[in-house]
Amino acid sequence: MRKWLLLIIVMVAALGLSCSSRQSPSNSDSAIEPAPGHGVAALPSLQPFLSPEYPSYDAIDMYDWPDYLPSVHDTSYDIYAVTLVWGHTFNTAEPNPDTTDWTGTLRINFEGFAEAFEAISFEPGVDSIIPVDAPVWVPWISETHGDDFDGVTVIVFYKRGIYYFAAPTLSIETGPFSTNLYVEELASLTRFYQVNEHNGVIIHSHRLPLDNFCQRGTIVGKWVQESNDRQQGSITAVWTSRNGTPQGHVFGSFSATAAGERTFTGWVTGIHTDNIIAYLAGDWWFDDSRMCPLCGSSHGLFSGTFAWADGSGNGGTLRGEFGSFELPPDETELPMSGEWKVDCTLLDHLEVDVGDNNSIK
């Protein structure tokens, strides 16, 4: 009877420990999270790394991602920026008289990837990110001393729509500090840990809004009115990326029907080839009231959609203006500028009607 009673007590205790660990995976015996309002704050020099604007979308767009990683435009992944900073991180801490070894790892246990995006305040020859073949963990070597701090920003890709037998977690482990975080916590997290009187750890994480990573860029060129009524003509422009790099040439035409329907169609070729990479279509209208409310023709707007010619990925939208109020009313070769943006909320294909000769679905 005593054996059975002892077994029951052990089972209940184990169940309670399991439930406690599932409810709060972030607890760690090696760190204390300061309560709000105790005057503990990150040093001013760390504030840029704790901003929701870090890392910038342009920096991520221009980053040289390894081939094995999915695109940041892949809508099947949630993408998180996880920044971890350690050492002399708090305004209330005294500089550390000793050297602290922070060599450690960040790991994920779910289908996805963890890519070291930026080392923070690493000293060459002392601190380093260790290259690995398995893109599910990021190891580093780091030491801090005095008022020194180090850190790392990791971009984490989490594959959605999968049933996981174990709760998806991100684990951080160093000699002085370790903790585990559920993946849903990564969406919006800023956490301070005081390791001792000299050292602290800050974890800052946020989900990168998918819409901000949807490919986008500009269209800059000419809108040439070639008919006497200025209702027909040609379009030529340069199609550029978000950071202004030319990606293609735009060719097209605009026209109007007797019923007053104004449309344009066109295509985008490669920057060095004649291969068509996208089709365009949309509407345009005048927006020039200098001559009279409806008859001005030296300024207007356009809006439409585009689809990639090979049918891959999402299509998107484009909009802009042509003409200038500073040009003479009789000017027919008008400047044109606008922006294009992939719509990540669409299905895999966007239908664009580009007339009888070309159609992409």
C-alpha positions in Angstrom: 0.0 0.0 0.0 2.8 2.4 0.9 4.5 1.6 -2.5 1.3 2.5 -4.4 0.9 5.7 -2.3 4.5 6.7 -3.0 4.1 6.0 -6.7 1.0 8.1 -6.9 2.8 11.0 -5.1 5.7 10.8 -7.6 3.3 10.8 -10.6 1.4 13.8 -9.3 4.6 15.7 -8.7 6.0 14.9 -12.1 2.7 16.0 -13.7 2.8 19.3 -11.9 6.4 19.9 -13.0 5.5 19.1 -16.6 2.5 21.5 -16.5 4.6 24.2 -14.9 7.3 23.9 -17.5 4.8 24.0 -20.4 3.1 27.1 -19.0 6.3 29.1 -18.6 9.1 27.8 -20.8 11.0 31.1 -20.5 11.9 30.6 -16.8 15.6 30.0 -16.3 17.5 29.2 -13.1 20.5 31.2 -14.5 18.7 34.6 -14.9 16.3 36.9 -13.1 13.8 39.1 -15.0 13.6 42.5 -13.4 10.2 43.7 -12.5 8.9 46.7 -14.5 9.4 50.1 -12.8 12.6 49.3 -11.0 14.7 51.7 -13.1 16.4 49.0 -15.1 16.8 50.1 -18.7 19.0 49.2 -21.7 22.0 51.5 -22.3 21.3 54.2 -24.9 23.8 52.7 -27.3 21.6 49.6 -27.4 18.4 51.3 -28.2 18.8 51.1 -32.0 18.9 47.3 -31.8 15.8 47.2 -29.7 13.7 49.2 -32.1 10.8 47.6 -34.1 12.4 49.2 -37.1 15.5 47.0 -36.7 16.7 45.4 -38.9 15.5 47.7 -41.7 13.5 46.1 -44.5 16.0 47.5 -47.1 18.9 45.9 -45.2 17.1 42.5 -45.2 16.1 42.9 -48.9 19.8 43.6 -49.8 21.2 40.9 -47.6 23.1 38.1 -49.4 20.9 35.2 -48.2 22.3 31.6 -48.6 20.7 29.6 -51.3 19.3 27.1 -48.9 17.1 29.7 -47.2 13.5 30.4 -48.4 12.8 33.8 -49.8 11.7 36.5 -47.3 8.7 36.8 -49.7 7.7 33.2 -49.1 4.2 33.4 -47.6 4.3 29.9 -46.0 6.8 31.1 -43.3 6.5 33.5 -40.4 9.7 35.4 -40.1 11.1 36.8 -36.9 14.0 39.1 -36.0 15.5 37.9 -32.7 18.1 40.1 -31.2 20.1 38.9 -28.2 22.5 41.2 -26.3 24.7 40.2 -23.3 27.3 41.7 -21.1 27.2 45.3 -19.6 23.7 46.1 -20.9 21.9 48.0 -18.1 22.1 51.5 -16.9 22.2 50.4 -13.3 25.1 47.9 -13.6 28.7 48.6 -12.7 31.4 47.7 -15.3 32.6 44.1 -14.9 36.1 43.8 -13.5 36.4 40.3 -14.8 36.1 38.6 -18.2 32.8 36.7 -18.8 32.7 33.9 -21.4 29.3 34.1 -23.3 30.1 31.4 -25.8 26.8 29.7 -26.7 24.1 28.8 -29.2 20.7 29.7 -30.4 18.6 26.7 -31.6 15.2 26.0 -33.0 13.3 22.7 -32.7 10.8 23.3 -35.5 10.8 23.1 -39.3 12.5 26.3 -40.4 15.8 28.1 -40.4 17.9 30.3 -38.1 20.3 32.6 -39.9 22.8 34.9 -38.2 22.0 38.3 -39.7 24.4 40.6 -37.8 27.0 40.4 -35.0 26.7 43.3 -32.6 29.9 44.8 -31.2 32.0 41.7 -31.8 35.7 42.3 -31.5 37.7 40.9 -34.4 40.0 38.0 -33.2 38.1 37.6 -30.0 34.4 37.2 -30.9 32.9 35.4 -33.9 29.9 33.6 -35.3 30.8 30.0 -36.1 29.7 28.8 -39.6 27.5 25.6 -39.5 26.1 23.3 -42.1 22.7 22.8 -40.3 20.7 26.0 -40.6 18.7 25.4 -37.4 21.3 26.7 -34.9 23.6 29.7 -34.6 26.8 29.2 -32.4 29.1 31.9 -31.4 32.3 32.7 -29.4 32.1 35.8 -27.2 33.8 37.4 -24.2 33.0 40.6 -22.5 34.9 42.7 -19.9 34.4 46.1 -18.3 31.6 48.0 -20.0 31.7 45.8 -23.1 28.6 44.1 -24.5 28.2 41.7 -27.5 25.2 40.4 -29.3 23.7 38.8 -32.3 20.6 39.3 -34.5 19.1 36.1 -35.9 16.4 35.9 -38.6 14.2 32.9 -37.8 11.9 31.3 -40.4 9.0 29.3 -38.9 7.1 27.0 -41.2 3.4 27.4 -40.6 0.6 24.8 -41.2 2.5 21.9 -39.6 1.5 19.8 -36.7 4.3 19.6 -34.2 4.4 16.9 -31.5 6.5 19.1 -29.3 5.8 22.8 -28.8 7.9 24.8 -31.2 10.6 26.6 -29.2 13.7 28.7 -29.6 16.5 27.9 -27.1 19.3 30.1 -26.0 22.2 28.6 -24.1 25.4 30.2 -22.8 27.5 29.5 -19.7 26.0 32.3 -17.6 22.5 32.3 -19.1 20.0 30.0 -20.8 16.3 30.2 -21.6 13.6 28.8 -23.9 10.9 30.7 -25.7 7.7 29.5 -27.4 7.7 30.5 -31.0 4.5 32.5 -30.5 6.3 34.7 -28.0 8.7 35.8 -30.7 6.0 37.9 -32.3 6.4 40.7 -29.8 9.0 40.4 -27.0 11.4 42.6 -25.1 12.8 40.9 -22.0 15.5 42.0 -19.6 17.5 39.6 -17.5 20.0 40.5 -14.7 22.6 37.7 -14.5 24.6 39.3 -11.8 25.6 42.8 -10.5 27.7 43.4 -13.6 26.1 41.5 -16.4 22.7 41.3 -18.1 20.9 39.9 -21.1 18.3 41.5 -23.3 16.1 39.6 -25.7 14.2 41.6 -28.3 12.1 39.9 -30.9 9.3 40.8 -33.3 7.6 39.3 -36.3 8.5 41.0 -39.5 5.3 42.1 -41.2 4.9 40.1 -44.4 3.5 43.1 -46.3 6.7 45.0 -45.8 8.7 42.2 -47.4 6.6 42.0 -50.4 8.8 43.0 -53.4 8.3 46.5 -54.5 10.0 49.2 -56.5 9.5 52.1 -58.8 8.6 52.9 -62.4 10.3 56.0 -64.0 9.9 57.0 -67.7 7.9 58.8 -70.3 4.2 58.9 -71.2 4.1 60.2 -74.8 0.8 61.5 -76.2 0.9 60.7 -79.9 -2.7 61.4 -81.1 -4.2 64.8 -81.7 -6.7 64.3 -78.9 -3.9 63.1 -76.6 -5.9 60.0 -75.8 -3.4 57.5 -77.3 0.3 57.0 -77.1 3.3 55.0 -75.8 4.9 54.2 -72.5 8.6 53.6 -71.9 10.1 53.4 -68.4 12.7 51.7 -66.2 11.4 49.1 -63.7 13.6 49.3 -60.5 13.8 47.4 -57.2 13.1 48.9 -53.8 16.7 50.2 -53.5 16.7 51.7 -57.0 18.6 49.0 -58.9 17.3 48.7 -62.5 15.6 45.4 -63.0 13.9 45.8 -66.4 12.5 48.0 -69.1 8.8 48.9 -69.5 7.1 49.1 -72.9 3.5 49.8 -73.4 0.7 51.8 -74.9 -2.4 53.7 -73.7 -5.7 54.4 -75.5 -9.3 55.4 -75.0 -12.5 54.1 -76.5 -15.4 56.2 -77.9 -17.3 55.4 -74.7 -14.5 57.1 -72.7 -12.9 54.0 -71.3 -9.1 54.7 -70.8 -6.8 51.7 -70.5 -3.1 50.8 -70.8 -1.3 47.6 -71.4 2.4 46.7 -71.4 5.2 44.4 -70.5 8.5 44.4 -68.7 11.7 42.9 -70.3 15.0 42.1 -68.7 17.5 44.8 -68.2 19.9 43.2 -70.6 17.6 40.9 -72.6 14.4 41.1 -74.5 12.8 38.3 -72.5 9.4 39.4 -71.0 9.4 39.1 -67.3 6.0 40.6 -66.5 2.8 41.9 -68.1 1.0 45.1 -67.1 -2.6 46.3 -67.5 -4.8 49.0 -66.0 -6.7 52.3 -66.3 -5.6 55.9 -66.6 -7.4 59.2 -66.4 -6.6 63.0 -66.6 -6.2 65.0 -63.5 -5.5 68.5 -64.9 -8.1 71.3 -64.3 -5.9 74.2 -65.5 -7.8 74.5 -68.8 -11.2 73.5 -67.5 -12.4 70.9 -64.9 -12.5 68.0 -67.3 -10.5 68.9 -70.4 -6.9 69.3 -69.1 -4.6 66.8 -70.5 -1.1 67.6 -69.2 -1.4 65.6 -66.0 -3.0 62.3 -65.1 -2.9 59.2 -63.0 -2.7 55.5 -63.7 -3.5 52.4 -61.7 -3.3 48.7 -62.6 -2.0 45.2 -61.9 0.9 43.1 -63.1 1.8 39.4 -63.2 5.0 37.6 -63.7 5.4 36.2 -67.2 6.5 32.7 -66.0 3.5 32.4 -63.7 5.6 32.1 -60.6 4.8 33.9 -57.3 2.2 36.5 -56.7 1.2 39.3 -59.0 0.8 42.8 -57.7 -0.4 46.3 -58.2 1.1 49.5 -59.7 0.1 53.1 -59.7 1.5 56.5 -60.4 1.2 59.7 -62.3 2.2 61.2 -65.7 2.7 64.8 -66.7 3.6 67.9 -64.6 1.7 71.0 -63.7 4.9 72.9 -64.3 5.0 72.0 -68.0 3.2 73.9 -70.7 -0.3 72.7 -71.4 0.6 71.7 -74.9 3.5 69.4 -73.9 3.0 65.9 -75.2 6.1 64.1 -74.0 5.3 63.8 -70.3 7.4 62.5 -67.4 6.0 59.4 -65.8 6.7 57.9 -62.3 5.0 55.4 -60.1 5.5 52.4 -57.9 4.9 48.6 -58.1 4.3 46.2 -55.3 3.8 42.5 -55.1 0.6 41.7 -53.2 1.4 38.9 -50.8 -2.2 38.6 -49.8 -3.2 37.2 -53.3 -3.2 33.6 -54.3 -0.3 32.2 -56.3 -1.5 33.8 -59.5 -3.1 37.1 -60.5 -5.0 37.3 -63.7 -4.1 40.3 -65.9 -5.9 41.0 -69.1 -3.4 42.5 -71.5 -5.6 42.4 -74.6 -6.0 39.8 -77.4 -2.4 39.1 -78.1 -1.1 38.4 -74.6 -2.8 36.9 -71.5 -1.3 35.7 -68.3 -3.2 33.7 -65.7 
